[in-house]
Each structure stands twice: as C-alpha cells, then as structure tokens.
C-alpha cells in the first residue's frame, strides 16, 4: 500500500511539474528556451515510462493497480498535450 501512495504522489508531483513547464513553454518569447523545454519533455516522458514499468511490476505481482490507472492516464494525456504545446511554441518562436 505504501508503494501505491508513493507512486500516486510521484504521478501528481510530475503532473504538476508538467503543468508548470507547459505554462513556461506557452509564455516564452526566447528561442533559446526551446532546447531546455525539449530536454524537460524528454525527462518527463522517461519518467512516465518508468511509472508505467512500476505499475506493470505491481500488476505482475497480482496487485490491483486500478486506483492508479486513472491518475497515470491523466498524466500521460497531459504529456501528450505538452508535446503539442511545445510543437506550437517551437513553430511560433521559429517564425519570429
């Protein structure tokens, strides 16, 4: 059960972080920010993969991960939105 709480908090923390970085991406006017934003996205995508691995591991131990699936799904969808926002930001900054 402790692992559940830990994973849930981890998902929530990174979902909040994704929101913050997405907002920064939308607000920036500096093309030099692109590289850092792309690195941030990659780190978050790697983290999302590691959460998926942890959930798979719990499931393989016959632990019901259903309560974590919705928060995880929201996090994954949020990262997809961030990818779209980042692409828009890159297009916008390259046209400046």
C-alpha positions as CSV (number, residue, x, y, z in Angstrom):
1,X,0.0,0.0,0.0
2,X,2.9,2.3,0.7
3,X,4.1,1.9,-2.8
4,X,0.6,3.0,-4.0
5,X,0.9,6.2,-2.1
6,X,4.4,6.8,-3.3
7,X,3.6,6.2,-6.9
8,X,0.4,8.3,-6.7
9,X,2.4,11.2,-5.1
10,X,5.1,10.8,-7.8
11,X,2.5,11.0,-10.6
12,X,0.9,14.0,-9.0
13,X,4.2,15.8,-8.5
14,X,5.2,15.3,-12.1
15,X,1.8,16.2,-13.4
16,X,2.1,19.5,-11.6
17,X,5.6,19.9,-12.9
18,X,4.3,19.2,-16.5
19,X,1.7,22.0,-16.0
20,X,4.3,24.4,-14.9
21,X,6.7,23.7,-17.8
22,X,3.8,23.8,-20.2
23,X,2.9,27.2,-19.0
24,X,6.5,28.3,-19.3
25,X,6.5,27.0,-22.9
26,X,3.4,29.0,-23.8
27,X,4.8,32.1,-22.2
28,X,8.3,32.2,-23.5
29,X,9.4,34.5,-26.3
30,X,13.1,33.3,-26.3
31,X,14.0,30.8,-29.0
32,X,17.0,29.7,-26.7
33,X,14.4,28.2,-24.4
34,X,13.5,25.5,-27.0
35,X,16.4,23.2,-26.1
36,X,15.7,23.3,-22.4
37,X,11.9,22.7,-23.0
38,X,12.7,19.8,-25.2
39,X,15.0,18.3,-22.6
40,X,12.3,18.8,-19.9
41,X,9.8,17.0,-22.1
42,X,12.2,14.1,-22.6
43,X,12.9,13.8,-18.9
44,X,9.1,13.8,-18.2
45,X,8.5,11.2,-21.0
46,X,11.2,9.0,-19.5
47,X,9.6,9.4,-16.0
48,X,6.2,8.4,-17.4
49,X,7.8,5.3,-18.9
50,X,9.3,4.4,-15.5
51,X,6.0,4.9,-13.8
52,X,4.4,2.5,-16.4
53,X,7.2,0.0,-15.6
54,X,6.5,0.3,-11.9
55,X,2.8,-0.2,-12.5
56,X,3.5,-3.3,-14.7
57,X,5.7,-4.7,-11.9
58,X,3.0,-4.3,-9.3
59,X,0.4,-5.9,-11.7
60,X,2.8,-8.8,-12.3
61,X,2.7,-9.4,-8.6
62,X,-1.1,-9.7,-8.8
63,X,-1.5,-6.3,-7.1
64,X,-4.6,-4.4,-8.3
65,X,-3.3,-1.2,-9.8
66,X,-6.8,0.1,-10.9
67,X,-6.7,3.0,-8.4
68,X,-3.5,4.3,-10.0
69,X,-4.6,3.8,-13.6
70,X,-6.7,7.0,-13.8
71,X,-4.1,9.3,-12.4
72,X,-1.5,7.7,-14.7
73,X,-3.7,8.1,-17.7
74,X,-4.3,11.8,-16.9
75,X,-0.5,12.3,-16.6
76,X,0.2,10.5,-19.9
77,X,-2.5,12.6,-21.6
78,X,-1.1,15.8,-20.1
79,X,2.3,14.9,-21.5
80,X,0.8,14.5,-25.0
81,X,-0.7,18.0,-24.6
82,X,2.7,19.3,-23.6
83,X,4.2,17.7,-26.7
84,X,1.6,19.6,-28.8
85,X,2.1,22.8,-26.9
86,X,5.9,22.5,-27.3
87,X,5.5,22.0,-31.1
88,X,3.3,25.1,-31.3
89,X,5.9,27.0,-29.2
90,X,8.7,25.9,-31.5
91,X,6.7,26.9,-34.6
92,X,5.9,30.3,-33.0
93,X,9.5,31.0,-32.0
94,X,11.0,30.0,-35.3
95,X,8.7,32.4,-37.1
96,X,9.9,35.3,-35.0
